[in-house]
Amino acid sequence: MDLSTTYMGVKLKNPLIAGACSLTGSAENAKKVENSGAGALVIKSLFEEQIQLERLRAYEDEFKYNDRQWEMLDIYPLATHEAEYAGTDEHLRLVNRICEDVKIPVFASLNAVNHDTWIEHACLLAKTGVQGLELNFYSTPKDIDKPGSDIEAEQIKTLAEIRRKVKIPIAVKLSPFYTNQLEIISQLDKSGADAFVLFNRLFQPKIDIRKEKHISPFNLSHEIDNRLPLRFTGLLHGNIRADICASTGIYQGDQIVEMILAGATAVQSVSSFYKNGLPHARIMLRDLENWMQSKNYKCLADFRGKLNKANSSNPWAYTRAQYAKLLLNPQEVIDNAPVV
């Protein structure tokens, strides 16, 4: 079977991408991802908080002797930093090294907050040798008076400016928390996005009631979580120019099949590799290949989008009306219930 696909104009040997996480955060792990059989990898994200913290440390190092007497300046010279971007040098070197060490396509990932930081570091990452850039757009509500339309306008503006300055392909990874995901995706599509990753799994707060303090749990996805990206993949396919990469809850080859049937060009998996190990990628791809053989499909294009909204024989499959339909046909629910 031919499992190859073209994602953002980049040829992948198969549609399974290892998403950004600690498993893709070192050169050693990147080689393990490549050896697992994955078609591509997204390097662990560069976060603005990390950038600002390291810049603060660089600033403190450079000026920590400023309060000494002038006679002592020759004894305690200023610490020097070659680049203004001291906070990201280490990450940029890592990205560059991974690009040189592995043969599968490598994508960079950026999580920024401020407009200028988005632009500045997108340009820096684009020079490292990566074949594409993934922008993680999300906004945790903090200001009760800020309209959601303002946040969306900022994201559209940021993408448009990065698109003007960066020549490599750009994917936008979104959270599902928009009033109308289809509308914002359509606007970002028109502003130059080459792909959309659906969706970003965000860390949520938790309180340890015994110690009465906040803790940071490791929030892995569950297989049932794939239904949300499946819905929007089916709704979007054929309605936007950009590729669709389904993410969240991708554990088995069967789920890769589902996403491609709905219209996905590729999928991203992270939690599956944490739970099952990177070698599980070969099992997922084997199951995809076996399914294709059983259906006599020779390549992914033979069935991509076959069950998107436009092509589905069930007009309610991707809408809320399906819920009412199931209520009116409880036997269908019973027949499709899992065996316990």
C-alpha positions in Angstrom: 0.0 0.0 0.0 1.1 3.6 -0.7 0.8 5.4 2.6 2.5 8.6 1.4 0.8 12.0 1.7 1.6 15.6 1.0 1.1 17.9 4.0 1.6 21.7 3.5 3.4 20.9 0.3 5.9 18.6 2.1 6.0 14.9 1.1 5.6 12.5 4.0 6.1 8.7 3.7 3.0 8.2 5.8 0.4 10.5 7.5 1.4 9.8 11.1 3.2 12.8 12.7 4.7 12.8 16.2 3.4 16.0 17.8 5.3 18.5 19.8 6.2 17.1 23.3 9.1 16.1 25.4 9.5 13.0 23.2 10.5 15.3 20.4 12.5 17.7 22.6 16.0 16.3 22.0 18.2 15.1 19.1 18.4 11.6 20.6 14.6 11.4 20.9 14.2 12.8 17.4 16.2 9.8 16.0 14.0 7.4 18.0 10.9 9.0 16.4 12.4 8.6 13.0 13.3 4.9 13.7 9.7 4.3 14.9 8.4 4.8 11.4 6.6 8.1 11.9 6.2 10.2 8.8 7.4 13.5 10.4 7.9 15.2 13.8 7.1 18.5 15.4 9.9 19.6 17.7 8.9 20.5 21.3 7.5 24.0 21.4 9.4 27.2 22.1 7.3 29.1 24.6 7.3 32.9 25.1 7.6 32.4 28.9 10.8 30.5 28.3 12.1 33.2 26.0 11.4 36.0 28.5 12.8 34.1 31.5 16.1 33.4 29.7 16.3 36.9 28.4 15.9 38.2 32.0 18.7 35.9 33.1 20.9 37.2 30.3 20.1 40.8 31.2 21.0 40.1 34.9 24.3 38.5 33.9 25.2 41.4 31.7 24.5 44.2 34.2 25.2 42.4 37.6 28.4 44.4 38.2 26.9 47.9 37.4 26.7 48.8 41.0 30.4 48.4 41.7 32.9 51.2 41.7 34.3 52.3 38.4 37.8 51.3 39.4 36.7 47.7 39.6 35.2 47.5 36.1 38.4 46.1 34.6 38.5 43.3 37.2 34.8 42.4 36.7 34.1 42.9 33.0 30.5 42.8 31.8 29.2 39.4 30.8 28.7 39.4 27.0 26.0 37.8 24.9 26.6 37.6 21.2 23.0 37.8 20.2 20.0 39.9 21.2 18.2 36.6 21.2 20.1 34.9 24.0 16.9 33.4 25.3 16.3 31.3 22.2 19.8 30.4 21.0 19.9 27.0 22.7 16.5 26.1 21.2 17.5 27.3 17.7 20.7 25.2 17.9 18.6 22.2 18.9 16.2 22.7 16.0 19.0 23.0 13.6 20.7 19.9 14.9 17.6 17.8 14.6 17.0 19.0 11.1 20.5 17.8 10.2 20.3 14.5 12.1 17.0 13.1 10.8 15.8 12.4 7.3 12.0 12.7 7.9 10.4 16.2 7.6 10.8 18.3 10.7 8.4 21.1 11.8 9.1 23.7 14.5 6.4 24.8 17.0 6.0 28.3 18.6 3.8 29.4 21.5 4.0 33.2 21.9 1.8 35.8 23.4 2.9 39.2 22.2 2.6 40.2 18.6 6.2 41.2 18.2 7.4 38.0 19.8 5.4 35.9 17.4 6.9 37.7 14.4 10.5 37.8 15.6 10.7 34.2 16.6 8.8 32.8 13.7 11.4 34.4 11.5 14.2 32.9 13.6 12.8 29.4 13.5 12.2 29.6 9.8 16.0 30.0 9.3 16.9 26.8 11.1 16.2 24.3 8.3 12.7 23.2 9.3 10.3 22.4 6.5 7.4 24.0 8.2 6.3 26.1 11.2 3.4 25.3 13.6 1.8 28.3 15.4 -0.1 27.5 18.5 -2.9 30.0 18.7 -4.9 30.0 21.9 -6.0 32.5 24.4 -7.0 31.7 28.0 -9.7 34.3 29.0 -8.2 36.6 31.7 -9.9 39.9 31.0 -13.7 39.9 31.4 -14.1 43.0 29.3 -12.1 41.9 26.2 -14.4 40.8 23.3 -13.6 37.5 21.7 -13.6 39.2 18.3 -10.6 41.3 19.4 -8.6 38.1 20.2 -9.5 36.6 16.8 -8.5 39.8 15.0 -5.1 39.7 16.7 -4.5 36.1 15.7 -5.5 36.8 12.0 -3.2 39.9 12.0 -0.3 37.9 13.5 -0.7 35.1 10.9 -0.9 37.5 8.0 2.3 39.3 9.1 4.2 36.0 9.6 3.0 34.8 6.2 4.5 38.0 4.6 7.9 37.4 6.3 8.2 33.7 6.3 8.6 31.6 3.1 8.2 28.1 4.6 4.8 26.5 5.1 2.8 27.5 8.2 0.3 25.4 10.1 -2.0 26.9 12.7 -2.8 24.7 15.7 -6.0 25.8 17.4 -8.0 25.2 20.5 -11.6 24.2 20.1 -12.8 27.1 22.2 -14.2 29.5 19.6 -17.8 30.5 19.2 -17.6 29.5 15.5 -14.5 27.4 14.7 -15.5 27.2 11.1 -15.5 31.0 10.7 -12.1 31.7 12.4 -10.5 28.8 10.4 -12.0 30.3 7.2 -10.5 33.7 8.0 -7.1 32.2 8.9 -7.2 30.1 5.7 -7.6 33.3 3.7 -4.8 34.9 5.6 -2.3 32.3 4.4 -2.4 29.2 6.6 -1.2 26.1 4.8 -2.7 23.7 7.3 -4.8 23.5 10.5 -4.0 21.2 13.4 -7.3 20.2 15.2 -7.0 20.6 18.1 -4.5 21.8 20.7 -4.9 19.9 24.0 -4.5 22.5 26.8 -3.3 21.9 30.3 -6.1 22.5 32.8 -5.6 23.4 36.5 -6.2 21.0 39.3 -6.3 21.4 43.1 -4.8 18.9 45.6 -7.5 19.2 48.3 -5.3 17.4 50.8 -2.4 19.8 50.5 -4.7 22.7 49.5 -2.5 23.8 46.6 -2.6 23.9 42.9 -0.9 21.1 41.0 0.0 20.5 37.4 -1.3 17.1 36.2 -0.1 15.4 33.0 -3.2 15.6 30.9 -3.1 12.8 28.3 -5.9 12.5 25.9 -8.3 9.5 25.7 -9.4 7.7 22.5 -12.9 9.1 22.8 -11.4 12.6 22.5 -10.9 12.1 18.7 -14.6 12.7 18.0 -14.2 16.5 18.2 -11.4 16.8 15.6 -13.3 14.2 13.5 -16.4 16.4 13.5 -14.6 19.5 12.3 -12.4 17.6 9.9 -15.5 16.4 8.2 -17.1 19.8 8.2 -14.0 21.6 6.9 -12.8 19.2 4.2 -13.6 20.6 0.8 -14.4 24.1 2.2 -10.9 25.4 2.8 -7.7 25.6 0.8 -5.4 24.4 3.7 -4.7 20.9 4.7 -6.2 19.4 7.8 -4.2 17.6 10.4 -6.3 15.8 13.0 -4.9 15.7 16.6 -6.1 14.5 20.0 -7.1 11.0 20.8 -5.2 9.3 18.0 -4.2 6.0 19.5 -4.8 3.3 16.8 -4.6 2.8 13.1 -8.4 2.7 13.0 -8.5 6.3 14.1 -6.1 7.3 11.4 -8.5 5.7 8.9 -11.4 7.6 10.4 -9.7 10.9 10.1 -8.7 10.4 6.5 -12.2 9.2 5.6 -13.4 12.5 7.1 -10.9 14.5 5.0 -7.6 14.7 7.0 -4.3 14.9 5.2 -2.3 13.8 8.2 -2.7 13.1 11.9 -0.7 14.0 15.0 -0.2 11.7 18.0 1.4 12.3 21.4 -0.5 10.6 24.2 -0.4 7.3 22.4 3.4 7.4 22.3 3.5 8.3 26.0 1.3 5.4 26.9 2.5 2.8 24.4 6.0 3.9 23.5 7.3 5.2 20.2 7.4 1.7 18.6 3.6 1.7 18.7 3.8 3.9 15.5 4.6 0.8 13.5 1.5 -1.0 14.8 -0.7 2.0 14.0 0.7 2.1 10.4 0.4 -1.6 10.0 -3.3 -1.5 11.0 -3.8 1.4 8.5 -2.2 -0.7 5.7 -4.1 -3.8 6.6 -7.4 -1.9 6.5 -6.6 -0.4 3.1 -5.7 -3.8 1.8 -9.0 -5.2 3.0 -10.8 -2.5 1.1 -8.6 -2.7 -2.0 -7.4 0.9 -1.6 -4.0 1.5 -3.1 -3.3 5.0 -1.7 -4.8 7.5 0.8 -6.3 9.6 -1.9 -8.6 6.7 -2.8 -10.6 7.3 0.4 -9.7 10.7 1.7 -12.8 12.8 2.3 -15.1 9.9 1.3 -17.1 10.5 4.4 -16.9 14.2 4.8 -20.0 16.2 5.3 -20.6 16.8 1.6 -20.1 13.1 0.7 -21.8 11.5 3.7 -25.0 9.6 3.1 -26.1 10.7 6.6 -26.9 14.4 6.6 -27.0 14.6 10.4 -23.6 12.9 11.0 -21.7 16.1 11.7 -24.5 18.2 13.2 -26.3 18.4 16.5 -29.4 17.0 14.8 -27.8 13.6 15.0 -28.4 13.7 18.8 -32.1 14.1 18.2 -32.1 11.4 15.6 -30.5 9.0 18.0 -33.1 9.8 20.7 -35.9 9.0 18.2 -34.1 5.8 17.3 -32.9 4.3 20.5 -32.5 0.8 18.9 -29.6 2.3 16.9 -27.9 3.4 20.1 -28.4 -0.1 21.5 -27.1 -1.8 18.4 -23.9 0.3 18.4 -23.2 0.2 22.1 -19.9 -1.5 23.1 -20.0 -5.0 24.5 -19.2 -4.9 28.2 
